Amino acid sequence: MQRLSDRWVSIALSVLLHAALLGALVYGWMLFRRPPRPAPTLAIEARIVDARSVRGATQPPPQPAPVPAPPPEPVGPPQPTPEELAQREQQRQQQEAAAREQQAAAEAAAAEAARREAEQRAAAERKTREEAEAKKRAAEEQQRQAELKEQSEREEDLRRDLAAEEQARKARAGPALASWVSQIQARINRAWLRPPTARPGIECMLNVTQVPGGEVTEVSIGECNGDQAVRESIEAAVYRASPLPPPPDPALFDRHLHIDFKPD
């Protein structure tokens, strides 16, 4: 920054310069207007001659030398002094340094903002990955629990089936199964209409399919010593005997029955 005292010194020097130039102009003008001094006369011996005889030889009196014109006054603002030039150069350097500092600060701020944005983006991505992994682990855990539950249910069903089979095995080993089969044979025998071609000693193996409740859904004749009429009459008798009597123990129920039919 230019100091106020330096500025006043520059103004005073400019005023003095203009005053000197003005004084030089006035002095020259006064010299130009002053009449020349008469030349001093000397006591010499002379004679009178005719002016016409010497007219051609006379010389005009010497004219005074012209006063040189003062240099023109410079137009426009005064030229800066070396001190002002140095101050201006110093100001320019300071401004450039300040601009460089501002640019460096702006670049640093931009770099810091970019770094923070990158950190925030990385944190958001990390959070997204963690949430996805947590959801994946939760889904895997839920699937594992479902598989464990399904496996436990299968094991429980298997235990129940094994228990039911064991109970049915024990029941079939006792007199209850024989009593139930005898009831079924008696009902089929009552429903059988003996054809004329039936001979004594008929024995046929029946394959009967039933549903819970005793309703017969399918009948097939296996080994049988009767003719076709006998076979068809026995098959019709099984359908007429439906629904079959229930077993005394539910564990004895079987969808597929194999009955040895001996009507005599």
Buried (B, 14 or more C-beta within 10 A) or exposed (E): EEEEEEEEBBEEEBEEEEEEBEEEBEEBEEEEEEEEEEEEEEEEEEEEEEEEEEEEEEEEEEEEEEEEEBEEEEEEEEEEBEEBEEBEEEEEEEEEEEEEEEEEEEEEEEEEEEEEEEEEEEEEEEEEEEEEEEEEEEEEEEEEEEEEEEEEEEEEEEEEEEEEEEBBEEBBEEEBBEEBBEBBBEBBBEBBEBBEEBEEEBEBEBBBBBEEEBEBEEBEBEEBEBBEEBBEBBBBBBBBBBEBEBBBBEBBBBEEBEBEBEBE
